């Protein structure tokens, strides 16, 4: 029986492309803002595009923060994508304004220090040893990124049991991270072709 995956609709994200990509790897997918369904699903995807503050406003407006945190506490899998990954961190700073995040992973999201911003296009990812998301993917595999902000790697992540995959654009940044139940990518797996499909299938295998 196909695993049930909910893609959380809180007013931000490539909902339909994410829906198609997760369905492609064999899940039973529903896009919904129903927090009850989000709580009961085998897997929850939190997408996100645009500004950090706007995404958090959408999450707060829906009242979704406690539901996401409760899934993580209960050991129920969650996957964040792009800004949906960024809001999992403690906070984000844009244009001098700091917005509180969900605080489910240590770190702060700040503007990339690079000659060209945004970071847009294909880039490789260095996966940590034992990565679930990166399993079976060659080291030169490229994923599709579109972002101007990112979290940098901090010691507190390792201390909290967060396994970090890194990318480089001007400086090293967190391209993905994994805990036992919370996983997230800065890049867009739904726009990353076969590589993205492999990653999503790897995540589906954890449900």
C-alpha positions as a Markdown table, in Angstrom:
| # | Residue | x | y | z |
|---|---|---|---|---|
| 1 | Unk | 0.0 | 0.0 | 0.0 |
| 2 | Unk | 1.3 | 3.4 | -1.0 |
| 3 | Unk | 2.5 | 5.7 | 1.8 |
| 4 | Unk | 0.4 | 8.7 | 2.5 |
| 5 | Unk | 2.2 | 12.0 | 2.1 |
| 6 | Unk | 0.7 | 15.4 | 2.8 |
| 7 | Unk | 2.2 | 18.5 | 1.2 |
| 8 | Unk | 1.4 | 21.4 | 3.5 |
| 9 | Unk | -0.4 | 24.3 | 1.9 |
| 10 | Unk | 0.2 | 27.4 | 3.9 |
| 11 | Unk | 0.3 | 29.8 | 1.0 |
| 12 | Unk | 3.9 | 29.3 | -0.1 |
| 13 | Unk | 5.8 | 26.8 | -2.3 |
| 14 | Unk | 5.8 | 25.0 | -5.6 |
| 15 | Unk | 2.9 | 22.8 | -4.4 |
| 16 | Unk | 1.9 | 21.2 | -7.7 |
| 17 | Unk | 5.4 | 20.4 | -8.9 |
| 18 | Unk | 6.2 | 19.0 | -5.4 |
| 19 | Unk | 3.0 | 16.9 | -5.6 |
| 20 | Unk | 3.9 | 15.5 | -9.0 |
| 21 | Unk | 7.4 | 14.7 | -8.0 |
| 22 | Unk | 6.4 | 12.9 | -4.8 |
| 23 | Unk | 3.7 | 11.0 | -6.6 |
| 24 | Unk | 6.2 | 10.0 | -9.3 |
| 25 | Unk | 8.2 | 8.0 | -6.7 |
| 26 | Unk | 5.1 | 6.1 | -5.6 |
| 27 | Unk | 3.4 | 8.0 | -2.7 |
| 28 | Unk | -0.3 | 8.7 | -2.3 |
| 29 | Unk | 0.0 | 12.5 | -2.2 |
| 30 | Unk | -2.5 | 15.2 | -1.0 |
| 31 | Unk | -1.9 | 19.0 | -1.0 |
| 32 | Unk | -3.9 | 20.4 | 2.0 |
| 33 | Unk | -3.9 | 23.0 | 4.8 |
| 34 | Unk | -5.7 | 20.5 | 7.1 |
| 35 | Unk | -3.5 | 20.1 | 10.1 |
| 36 | Unk | -5.3 | 17.0 | 11.2 |
| 37 | Unk | -4.3 | 15.3 | 7.9 |
| 38 | Unk | -0.8 | 16.7 | 8.2 |
| 39 | Unk | -0.6 | 15.1 | 11.7 |
| 40 | Unk | -1.8 | 11.7 | 10.5 |
| 41 | Unk | 0.1 | 11.3 | 7.3 |
| 42 | Unk | 3.0 | 8.9 | 7.0 |
| 43 | Unk | 5.1 | 11.8 | 5.7 |
| 44 | Unk | 4.8 | 15.6 | 5.7 |
| 45 | Unk | 6.4 | 17.9 | 3.2 |
| 46 | Unk | 6.9 | 21.5 | 4.1 |
| 47 | Unk | 7.7 | 23.5 | 0.9 |
| 48 | Unk | 8.6 | 27.2 | 0.7 |
| 49 | Unk | 9.6 | 29.9 | -1.7 |
| 50 | Unk | 10.3 | 33.6 | -1.4 |
| 51 | Unk | 11.0 | 35.5 | 1.8 |
| 52 | Unk | 11.7 | 33.8 | 5.1 |
| 53 | Unk | 9.4 | 36.2 | 7.0 |
| 54 | Unk | 6.5 | 35.7 | 4.6 |
| 55 | Unk | 6.8 | 31.9 | 4.9 |
| 56 | Unk | 6.8 | 32.1 | 8.7 |
| 57 | Unk | 3.8 | 34.4 | 8.5 |
| 58 | Unk | 2.0 | 31.7 | 6.5 |
| 59 | Unk | 3.0 | 29.0 | 9.0 |
| 60 | Unk | 1.9 | 31.1 | 11.9 |
| 61 | Unk | -1.4 | 32.1 | 10.2 |
| 62 | Unk | -2.3 | 28.5 | 9.7 |
| 63 | Unk | -1.2 | 27.6 | 13.2 |
| 64 | Unk | 1.1 | 25.0 | 11.8 |
| 65 | Unk | 4.2 | 25.4 | 13.9 |
| 66 | Unk | 3.0 | 23.3 | 16.8 |
| 67 | Unk | 1.8 | 20.5 | 14.4 |
| 68 | Unk | 5.2 | 20.4 | 12.7 |
| 69 | Unk | 7.1 | 20.4 | 16.0 |
| 70 | Unk | 4.8 | 17.7 | 17.4 |
| 71 | Unk | 5.4 | 15.4 | 14.4 |
| 72 | Unk | 9.2 | 15.7 | 15.0 |
| 73 | Unk | 8.8 | 15.0 | 18.7 |
| 74 | Unk | 6.6 | 12.0 | 17.9 |
| 75 | Unk | 9.2 | 10.6 | 15.5 |
| 76 | Unk | 7.0 | 11.2 | 12.4 |
| 77 | Unk | 8.9 | 12.1 | 9.3 |
| 78 | Unk | 9.0 | 15.6 | 7.9 |
| 79 | Unk | 10.8 | 16.9 | 4.8 |
| 80 | Unk | 11.4 | 20.7 | 4.3 |
| 81 | Unk | 12.2 | 22.1 | 0.9 |
| 82 | Unk | 14.0 | 25.4 | 0.1 |
| 83 | Unk | 12.6 | 28.1 | 2.4 |
| 84 | Unk | 10.7 | 25.2 | 4.0 |
| 85 | Unk | 14.1 | 24.0 | 5.1 |
| 86 | Unk | 15.3 | 27.4 | 6.2 |
| 87 | Unk | 12.3 | 28.0 | 8.6 |
| 88 | Unk | 13.3 | 24.8 | 10.4 |
| 89 | Unk | 16.3 | 26.7 | 11.8 |
| 90 | Unk | 16.2 | 29.1 | 14.8 |
| 91 | Unk | 15.9 | 32.3 | 12.8 |
| 92 | Unk | 16.4 | 34.1 | 9.5 |
| 93 | Unk | 17.7 | 37.5 | 8.8 |
| 94 | Unk | 16.7 | 39.5 | 5.8 |
| 95 | Unk | 17.3 | 43.2 | 5.2 |
| 96 | Unk | 18.3 | 43.6 | 8.8 |
| 97 | Unk | 15.1 | 42.1 | 10.1 |
| 98 | Unk | 15.4 | 38.9 | 12.2 |
| 99 | Unk | 12.4 | 36.5 | 12.1 |
| 100 | Unk | 12.1 | 33.6 | 14.5 |
| 101 | Unk | 11.9 | 30.2 | 12.9 |
| 102 | Unk | 10.6 | 26.9 | 14.1 |
| 103 | Unk | 13.8 | 26.1 | 16.1 |
| 104 | Unk | 13.9 | 22.4 | 15.1 |
| 105 | Unk | 17.5 | 22.6 | 14.0 |
| 106 | Unk | 20.3 | 24.9 | 15.3 |
| 107 | Unk | 21.4 | 27.7 | 13.0 |
| 108 | Unk | 20.6 | 31.1 | 11.5 |
| 109 | Unk | 19.7 | 31.8 | 7.8 |
| 110 | Unk | 21.6 | 34.9 | 6.4 |
| 111 | Unk | 22.4 | 36.3 | 3.0 |
| 112 | Unk | 25.0 | 34.3 | 1.0 |
| 113 | Unk | 28.4 | 35.9 | 0.8 |
| 114 | Unk | 29.1 | 35.4 | -2.9 |
| 115 | Unk | 30.0 | 37.4 | -6.0 |
| 116 | Unk | 26.7 | 36.5 | -7.6 |
| 117 | Unk | 23.5 | 36.3 | -5.7 |
| 118 | Unk | 21.0 | 34.6 | -6.0 |
| 119 | Unk | 22.6 | 31.2 | -6.3 |
| 120 | Unk | 20.6 | 29.9 | -9.2 |
| 121 | Unk | 21.3 | 26.8 | -11.2 |
| 122 | Unk | 22.9 | 23.3 | -10.8 |
| 123 | Unk | 25.4 | 22.5 | -8.1 |
| 124 | Unk | 26.9 | 19.5 | -6.4 |
| 125 | Unk | 26.3 | 18.5 | -2.8 |
| 126 | Unk | 28.8 | 16.8 | -0.4 |
| 127 | Unk | 26.7 | 14.3 | 1.6 |
| 128 | Unk | 27.7 | 13.2 | 5.1 |
| 129 | Unk | 28.6 | 9.6 | 5.8 |
| 130 | Unk | 25.5 | 7.5 | 6.3 |
| 131 | Unk | 23.2 | 10.0 | 4.6 |
| 132 | Unk | 19.8 | 8.6 | 3.8 |
| 133 | Unk | 18.8 | 11.3 | 1.4 |
| 134 | Unk | 22.0 | 11.1 | -0.6 |
| 135 | Unk | 22.2 | 7.3 | -0.7 |
| 136 | Unk | 23.1 | 5.9 | -4.1 |
| 137 | Unk | 23.9 | 9.3 | -5.6 |
| 138 | Unk | 27.4 | 9.8 | -7.1 |
| 139 | Unk | 29.5 | 12.6 | -5.7 |
| 140 | Unk | 29.2 | 14.7 | -8.9 |
| 141 | Unk | 25.4 | 14.6 | -8.8 |
| 142 | Unk | 23.9 | 18.1 | -9.3 |
| 143 | Unk | 20.8 | 19.5 | -7.9 |
| 144 | Unk | 18.8 | 22.7 | -8.8 |
| 145 | Unk | 19.2 | 25.7 | -6.4 |
| 146 | Unk | 17.4 | 29.0 | -6.3 |
| 147 | Unk | 18.2 | 31.1 | -3.2 |
| 148 | Unk | 19.9 | 34.2 | -1.9 |
| 149 | Unk | 20.0 | 33.1 | 1.8 |
| 150 | Unk | 21.3 | 30.0 | 3.5 |
| 151 | Unk | 22.5 | 28.6 | 6.8 |
| 152 | Unk | 26.2 | 28.2 | 7.4 |
| 153 | Unk | 27.5 | 25.1 | 9.1 |
| 154 | Unk | 27.8 | 25.6 | 12.9 |
| 155 | Unk | 29.3 | 23.3 | 15.6 |
| 156 | Unk | 25.9 | 23.2 | 17.4 |
| 157 | Unk | 24.4 | 21.2 | 14.5 |
| 158 | Unk | 26.7 | 18.3 | 15.0 |
| 159 | Unk | 26.3 | 18.5 | 18.8 |
| 160 | Unk | 22.5 | 18.3 | 18.3 |
| 161 | Unk | 22.8 | 15.2 | 16.1 |
| 162 | Unk | 22.1 | 17.1 | 12.9 |
| 163 | Unk | 24.0 | 15.6 | 9.9 |
| 164 | Unk | 24.8 | 18.3 | 7.4 |
| 165 | Unk | 25.3 | 18.1 | 3.6 |
| 166 | Unk | 27.2 | 21.1 | 2.2 |
| 167 | Unk | 27.2 | 23.1 | -1.0 |
| 168 | Unk | 29.6 | 25.9 | -2.0 |
| 169 | Unk | 28.6 | 29.2 | -3.6 |
| 170 | Unk | 31.0 | 31.9 | -2.6 |
| 171 | Unk | 31.1 | 30.1 | 0.8 |
| 172 | Unk | 30.1 | 26.7 | 2.2 |
| 173 | Unk | 26.5 | 26.5 | 3.2 |
| 174 | Unk | 24.0 | 23.9 | 4.4 |
| 175 | Unk | 22.6 | 22.3 | 1.2 |
| 176 | Unk | 20.6 | 19.7 | 3.2 |
| 177 | Unk | 20.4 | 18.3 | 6.7 |
| 178 | Unk | 19.1 | 15.2 | 8.4 |
| 179 | Unk | 18.1 | 14.0 | 11.8 |
| 180 | Unk | 16.3 | 10.8 | 12.6 |
| 181 | Unk | 12.9 | 12.1 | 11.4 |
| 182 | Unk | 13.5 | 15.7 | 10.2 |
| 183 | Unk | 15.2 | 16.0 | 6.8 |
| 184 | Unk | 15.4 | 19.1 | 4.6 |
| 185 | Unk | 17.0 | 20.4 | 1.4 |
| 186 | Unk | 17.9 | 23.9 | 0.3 |
| 187 | Unk | 17.7 | 22.8 | -3.3 |
| 188 | Unk | 14.6 | 21.8 | -5.1 |
| 189 | Unk | 14.4 | 18.0 | -5.5 |
| 190 | Unk | 11.2 | 18.4 | -7.6 |
| 191 | Unk | 13.2 | 20.5 | -10.1 |
| 192 | Unk | 16.3 | 18.2 | -10.0 |
| 193 | Unk | 15.2 | 15.5 | -12.5 |
| 194 | Unk | 16.3 | 11.9 | -11.8 |
| 195 | Unk | 18.6 | 13.0 | -9.0 |
| 196 | Unk | 15.7 | 14.6 | -7.2 |
| 197 | Unk | 13.5 | 11.6 | -7.8 |
| 198 | Unk | 16.2 | 9.3 | -6.3 |
| 199 | Unk | 16.4 | 11.6 | -3.2 |
| 200 | Unk | 12.6 | 11.6 | -2.8 |
| 201 | Unk | 12.5 | 7.9 | -3.2 |
| 202 | Unk | 15.1 | 7.6 | -0.5 |
| 203 | Unk | 13.0 | 9.8 | 1.8 |
| 204 | Unk | 9.9 | 7.8 | 1.0 |
| 205 | Unk | 11.7 | 4.7 | 2.1 |
| 206 | Unk | 12.0 | 6.1 | 5.6 |
| 207 | Unk | 8.2 | 6.3 | 6.1 |
